[in-house]
Amino acid sequence: MVAPTNNQTNQKTEMLQKARAALPLTKIREWAFEGAFFSVALIAMAGWVYFITLLLVRLFLWFFG
């Protein structure tokens, strides 16, 4: 078995990149991935805000109760 040369590997890589870029849904897939990541991060931040607010409310109730 002969290992492919760098030139052959580069050509195959370029062909794969061109084929993938030619797909009409490539940009939509990228945006979907970014949107999914952003939404998970947003939900996590909202959870932390809720958690900290809940702790502050309990602290005030304990302090003034």
TAGI-V613518 format. One record per residue. N is the residue number from 1. PHI is phi in degrees with one decimal (NA if undefined). PSI is psi as a letter, one per 40 degrees, with the letter a starting at -180 (* if undefined). Layout:
N PHI PSI
N PHI PSI
This chain:
1 NA h
2 -100.8 h
3 -74.3 i
4 -68.7 i
5 -79.3 i
6 -61.8 d
7 -64.4 d
8 -65.4 d
9 -64.7 d
10 -63.9 d
11 -64.6 d
12 -64.4 d
13 -63.5 d
14 -63.5 d
15 -63.3 d
16 -65.7 d
17 -65.8 d
18 -65.8 d
19 -65.3 d
20 -70.6 d
21 -68.9 d
22 -75.5 e
23 -67.0 h
24 -72.1 e
25 -96.9 e
26 -61.6 d
27 -65.0 d
28 -64.4 d
29 -63.2 d
30 -62.5 d
31 -64.5 d
32 -65.2 d
33 -64.4 d
34 -64.2 d
35 -65.9 d
36 -66.0 d
37 -62.2 d
38 -63.0 d
39 -67.9 d
40 -64.8 d
41 -64.5 d
42 -65.9 d
43 -64.3 d
44 -64.0 d
45 -65.3 d
46 -63.2 d
47 -62.7 d
48 -65.9 d
49 -62.3 d
50 -61.6 d
51 -62.3 d
52 -66.9 d
53 -63.2 d
54 -61.9 d
55 -65.4 d
56 -66.3 d
57 -63.1 d
58 -65.0 d
59 -64.4 d
60 -64.6 d
61 -63.8 d
62 -68.4 d
63 -68.6 d
64 -93.6 e
65 -87.2 *
